[in-house]
């Protein structure tokens, strides 16, 4: 029995109420479009400027504090070193005209640095080729490691300038002697780090190479290189720093054209401000070289090299 309730009366009936087909029909869902919050140009510019400030701000503040301390410490008339303002005043000619063309020592600092970089490029390229090759040999062969490692450990402790007289006696010319000093200074970290990377190749990788019967060239390109590139580029980064250090020191003795000889000539002429300017250039170039090698390492290893 069903109770049918309507607006007029309440009746009791044996029939079930009929369902309203309109009430049972599915209702279409309404689509509501939510507003999308768009970032305006000013917001994007603010984010970019904030990132730049966070990257540049701390070094700028640190350098400013160091310059302020230097100015206060060397601002006295009795100071033996010039203050930053005096350096700018005394050496404005070489600061404002780094591209000045001349002969010998009488030219802009750019040309002295270019001459030094040319020697570094030759010596460092030779060190990279020889260092990677010997590093692979030491990493792959236990006999080679036992035979050559003690010799390398002794030779790498010899100071760079100690090789210069011997190289001058052998080559009888300043340019190849400087290249040899760069080579013998920078090759050791490349050898050591490359050999460590090769020895640390997982055993599973070597077993896979045996199963696939890879040729020596395929093993070198597909297994060894990806596995030891981080170690290899660590040695290359150390080597480029030592190369730049060695050429500046060697040029002070062999003379000619170069940033090292410029510093030595400025010392002989008592131009202390010029020496400070040249040292700033030396530091900036060394930092740039390290960044270039680090970037190359990231490209080769697809982001796995140490930075």
Steps between C-alpha positions, in 0.01 A plus 500: 500500500630841407418838632454764228545849630406796283411856565122439529457187704658195645378174349579137555523294182629160392680640197854621516550854386619538147849629458536828326716437192628856509614452858692182412667643194865577555583862529784646296792616713581866476859585402648767717811676370737591779695821457865442412742716687742636245832644598553840357813633342588695812487183713731314262740792491500515878579130526784531249645806673473328838691197371769729359530687828530174695778382265694826472422660835721296737817523284441871445466565871809291580714675238377840615595422860845379396559815294388715792736321739781531245432870452504564874814291558699642206362853504773625729785694333749273674349181354732296279213378280267725297133528584232405244442864406874553451523185287229634271668839482851365435404225254209660318688481168521119501152463650334719237694366200544121530494461119775751429722365224876527543818298502654288771412611849347825372148380417164444664442232759268314265789413270718387790221272622439372147868408465491315833177320407659382178776327692251359748284359219795309353636365826158417646379321186812284503453430872135403449581253221794340681333514842178332390691232308732417789211518746305241301810279484558520876135437573475197272835334568612400848854441374517850351370644825768326706776596259414864421315629804811533725681693225205732447462560871863615519490718188174677587651642820766695306410873497409640155784754483754232585434351154572830323883489498495143373250585227702805393808284476314242293302725263722812502197719445253668732175403328540119492650516848189675631275247326694217661469657845122534450479138385706354783307702758146420389531139385517338847149577630357388166684167519406436863131590473451314173659184639280520809191536282597198289570284806161595646303372200244254645569132440152457351592741221810298418300175499241648264779607265635143498155351436432739214856445369565871460810601312762706686377816328136424583593423859689828526216709352196325650625373836819670608433858393154539660621334821822694556419840346424661840841397635669593174361852494590549863861442398458726195367783718793469737736481204376819334552691824853368535571581134404864547704516819804348331502730197481816711794379707701378201457822303659694780824317423495441125393856410342602171129575481248376754318597816770344718777701337282813525474449877876448530576808290258707711681383813838600358354842419334533844151523346312333784161619377558337162585175677171509691301562181680213328426269794129583470515402133685179587235404756209573266654302217576206728142499628367512143718208394374291789138581412555406136646159590222439753236586239664264251491229764127549553439478127703182455363322806147644465503658843673222694840669533585674828455874494 
